[in-house]
Amino acid sequence: MAEFKFPDVGEGITEGEIVKWLVKDGDEVKEHQPVVQIETAKAIVDIPSPENGKIRILHKEGDTIKVGEVLFVIGEQIPQQQAPQQKTIYKAAGAVGYLEEAPETTSHATPISIKKILATPAVRRLARDLNIDIEHVTGTGKDGRVTEQDIRNYAAQLGTKKIEETVPEVEIKVQKKYDIWGYIERIPMKGVRKVIAQKMSKSAYTAPHVTHMDEVDVTKLWHLREREKVSAQRQGIHLTFLPFIIKSCVHALRDHPLFNSSLDDEHEEIIVKKYFNIGIAVDTDDGLIVPVVKGADQKSILDIAKEIAELADKTRKRKINLADLQGGTFTITNIGSLGGTYATPLINYPEVAILAVGKIFDKLVSENGKVFVKKFMPLSLAFDHRVNDGADAAKFMNSIKEHLEDPDKILMDRD
């Protein structure tokens, strides 16, 4: 019998939610066959079987599984005739995890009896919490299944004190569907919303947020985009203002590199990134998800426009790769697409700044005694005051404005 444990995929991820089992308990599966979909860090990934065999499912859909916890088991038992004792072997299972095989032993020609322990994941967790080897516990449930009470009785025999205080009995909680004013609905905090809540809380309580607001004349950019979008459509590309904004931010980040950094609190160091990976906040049914345009400084306007469309489509369909959500150095959120003007966005921690782009509006401007109608774009820059000061933010914003007001500066390095 071989256990497949939920792997540590890095980036501080400690758990995932089982979205859907693609096979049934007891099915025969083949190596590399997708068996389950798990949502982790806003991405849904297919977990493949690491080898051929019968699968035993240990968790149901909707369960949250911790890193290192056994997700499923392949095979019912270890054959009696085995090679001499070996160390634990880890077989590769792609980028999603590994299969830990039980050590195999033989003793001349005498078969080894392998004890099969029947227990639910909750009972196994209780045994681990009480530091009890479940193999030493005699099960009193159906077919010898180990129950929670069996674990508690065994712990009591070992002299474990105050078990009831350490691991209280599971209580049935009655949740009312109404309060004194009327009916209510309870929505579990899980999945993407849970991840967002955790990240936003960490950002708000870690970085001192300050927001600098301004507006930029994008009249020239408006006309340029109107001309260029026709040519882009012929190539199957939907050209928005966002690629131009990304390019303007890259120029500003070059001029003011501390906005393209993160803060290492432990070593009290500012880590300046020498690459420009721009995150784009995408609105989905499950909340804001931020895919990242890698190496934005090395791509043209049309290349970025095409990549944004592809990333946004994958994100909304929840088919985005985990790697596409990592490695960002600066984030842009477009509140203007929903009609917003100014905002105080939360920094996408551990980055140190985020730019909110508002809805473009018409404004009367007087120049040399004449009145003109021009296009203006609201901008809101939230930044970590530990790394940058207000004057730095104003200079950074002016650099963005300089390039948006004169789009020829943006286009100089588009090819």
N, C-alpha and C positions, 0 to 999 in steps of 0.2 A: 504494500500500500504506500502511495506517495502523496504527500501533502503539497498543495500549491498555496503559497502565502502571498498576500497582497503586498506588492513591492514598495520600497521607498523610491519615489521618482524625483526626489529633490525639491527645490524651490519652497521648502518649508511645508510641503503637503503632508498631512498626518492621517488623512482619512479619505474615503470615497463612498459614494452612494450607489448601490446596485440598482441600475435602471431597468434592465431586462435580461432574463436568462434566455439564451438562444437554443438551449437544449433542455431536456427533462431529466430529472433525477433517475439514474439507472441506465441512461442512454449509452450506447457505444459511440465513442468519439474518436476522431483521427487527429494525428499530430498536426498542429497549425490551424485546426478548425476553430473558428470563433465560437466561444461557448457562453460569454456573458458580456454585457455592456455596463461599464462603470463610469460614473461622472466624477471627475476630480479636477479641482482648480478650474472650473468652468468649461472643461472639455469632456466629451463623451468618447471613450475609447473602447475598442473591442479587445477583449482578453482571449488569446488563443490557447488551445490545449497544448501542453508541451510534449505530449506523447499519445500513443494509441491506448485505448482502454475504456473501461466502464467508469462513468463519472458519478460521484456522490456529492450532491449539493448540500452545503452546510448553512447557507443563508438564503433568505427569501428576498424578493424584489422589494425595494424601498428601504432595506436595512442599510445602516451605515457601518462600514467595516474599517478598522484601524490598520495602519501599516504594520506588517508582521503577523497579522491575524490570518488563520487558515481560511481560504476562500472556498476551495473544493478539494476533493480527493480523487485521484485516479487509481483504479485497481482495488480489488477487495482484500487481497492478502499477498504475502510474499511467498513465492514458490519454495518448497521444502529443500530442494537441492540447489545450493548456492555456492559461490566461490568463497575463499577464506575471508575473514573479517576485513572490512575496508572502512576507510573514513567516510564521513558524510559527503555525498557527491551533489554538486549543484549543476543542473543541466540548464543551458540557455533557453530562454523563452522570449527572444526578441528584446525589445526595449521596455516591455511591460512587467517583467518579473522573472522569477526563477522557480524551479521545482526542487524541493528538498526531499531526497530519498532517504528512507530509513536504512541504517547500517545493516549489511547482510553478513550472517555468520553461519558456520557449519561446525559440527563436531563429529568428525569421522563419518560414519554412515547413519548416525542417529538423527532423525528429523527433529527440527526445532519447532516447538509449539508456539504459535503466534497468537497472543491474546487480543481479541478484537473488542475494543471498548465502544459501547454504544452510549452516546450522551449528546445532548443538544449543545450548541455553542454557548448558551447562557450558563449551563452547568459547568462546562469546561472553563469558562471565565471565572466562575466562583471558585473552582479548584485552584486556579492560578493565583487568585487574590489571597487565598488562605494558605498558599505555598504547599499544596497537597498534590502528590503524584496520583493522578486519577486511576492509574493502572493498579494501584493497591486497594482500590475501593470496590467492594462487592455491591453490584447493582441489584436493587429489589424491584425495579420496574419491569415492564413487559419485555420478554426476551432477554432479561438480564440488563436492561438499560439502567445506567446510573442516574439517579434523580438528585435534585437539589438537597433533599432531606438526607440522602445517603452521604453526601459530602459533609453536611453539617454534623451528622452522627459520627462520622469518622474523625472529623476535626475535634469533636468533644472527647473522643477516646484518646486523642493525642494530647489532650490537656489545653487546647486552644481556649483562651479566656475571652469572655465578653463577645462571643461571635455575633450575638444579636445586635450588639452595639456597633460592631465593626461593619457587618454586612446586614443591614436591616431587611426584614421580610418585605417582599414586593407588596405594596398596598394598592388596592383598587381605588383610583381617584375618580370621583364623580365631578365632571365638569359641566356646569350649567350652560345652557344655550341662550341664556338671557341674563341681563342685569336689571337693576331697578328702573331703568329707562326704556328697556325693550330688548328685542332679540339681538344676538350677536353671533359672529362666526369666528371660529378659531382656525388660524392657518399655521401649520407647523413651520418653523424656521429651519429649512433644510435645503440641500442642493446649492444652486447658484446663489440664491438669496442669503443663505447662511455664510457662504464664502465672502460675498460682498460685505455683509455686516461685520465680519471679523476684520477684513482688510480696512474698511472705512473707520472702524473703531480704533484700530492700531494707528492709522494715519492721523486721526484727529487728536489722539492722546499722546502721540509721539512728537509730531512736528508742529511748532508754533506757526499757524497759518496766517498769512497776510495777503490781501488781494489788491492788486493795482489794476485800475480800469482806464480805458481810453477808447477813442474811436479813430478810424483811419479812412481816408478818402480813397475809395477803390473804383472811382469812375473809369480810369484808364483800364484797370484790370477787368472791369465789367464788360467793356467793349471788346477787349482782347479775347476774353473767354467766349463771347458771343461768336466771334469770327472763328476761333480755333475749334469750337465744339462741333461745327459742321464737318470739318476735316476729320475729327476724331470719330464721329459717327460712322464715316465711311470705313473706318478700321474696326468697327464694332466696339468702340470705347465710349463710355459715358463720361464726359469731362465736366467736373464740378469745380468749385473754387478750392476745395480741400487740397489738391496737389500743389497749388500755388502757395497756400498757407504753410504746408509742410516744408516746401523749399525755402520760404522766408524764415521759418523757424530754424532751419539748419544753418542759414547764414548768420542769424542772431546767436545761435549756440556756438558757432565758431568764434564770433567776436567776444562772447561772454561765456566761457567754458564752465564756470561754476554752476550754471543752470543745467548743464549736461553731466550731472554728478549724482552721487549718493553719499550719505554720511555714515561712517563706521563709528557707532557710539562707543563700542568696546575699546577700540584703539585710538579714539578721538582723532580720526583722520577723515578728510574729504577725499573721496575717490572720484577723480575726474575721468570720464569715459572719452576715449579718443575715437569712438565710432558713434554713428547717429542712427539709432533705432527708434522710430517714432510710433508711439501707440495711438490707435484710433478708437475712441469709444463708440461701440455699436449698440444701438438699442434693440433688444430682443424681448420676446415674451417673458423670458426668465430674468430680465434685468440687464444692466450695462455690462458688456464684455469687451475687453480691450485686446484685439489682435495687434500685432506689431509689424510695421513696414521696416524690414532690416536694410541697413546700408542706404538710407534715403538720399544721402549726399552723392551717391554714385549712380542714381537713376534719373531718367528724364521725367518730365511732367506726364507724358503719356504712359510711361512705364508705371509710374506711381498710381495714376488713375486706374489703370487696368488691375493692378495688384489690390488696390483698395476695394474694388468691386468684387474680386474673387474672395478676398478675406471676409468681407461683409456677408457675402452669400453663404460661405461655409459656416460662419458664426451663427447666423440666424437659423440655419438648418441643423446646428449643433454637430457639424461634421468637422469642426476646426481641429487641427493637430495641436497637441499640447505645446510643442516647440514654437508654434506661431503666436502663443500667448506670453512668451517669455523673452527676456533680454531687452525690454524697453528702457530708454534713457530719458524720454520726455513724452508727455501725452497731450493730445488735443481732443477736446470734446465739443461737438457742434450742437449747441442748444438752439441755434438759429433755424435749423431744419424743422423744429417743433414750434417756432414762433417766439422764442425767447430772445432777450436783448442782452442784459448783463446777469452775471451769476457770481457766486463765491464757491467754486468747485473744490472738492477735497483732493489733495495730492494723491497720485497713484503711488503710494509708498512701496519701495524705498527711494523712488525718484524724489526730486526736490522742487519740482514745479509742474504746473499744468495750465494749459491755455484753453479758455472757453470762448468759442466764436459765436456771436449773436447774429440775428437776422439783419440783413442789409436793408437800409431804409433811405428814402429820399430826404435831402436837406437843402434848404435855401442858403446859398453862400454869396456874400458880397465881395467882389474883387474889382478894384479900380473903378468903383462907382457903378458897377453893373452887378446884377443879381443873376445867379445861375442855380440850376437844380443839379445837385451832385449826389453820388451814391456813397453812403458811409456804412462801415462795418464796425459794430461794437466788439471790443476785445476785453476779456477779463483774465488777468494773470494771477494765479494763486501760487505762492512760493513759501519755502521753508525759511523762516527768518533766522534760523541758526546758521544757515549757509550764505544767504544773500540779504542785503539791506534794501531799504526802500529806494535809495538812489540807484542801486544796481538794477532793480526791477524796472525803473523808469528808462534807464539806458537800454536795457534789453528790449523793452517794448518799442522804443524809438527805432531800434534796428529792424524789428519786424515791420513797423510802419514804413520805413524807408524803402523796403523792397516791395511791399504791397502797393505803395503809391507809384512806384516806377517799375512795372513788371518786366521791362527790358533787362533789369539787373537779375531777375529770376531766370529769364530764358537764356542768359549767356552760357550757362553750364547744363542746359537740358539735354544735350546730345553727347 
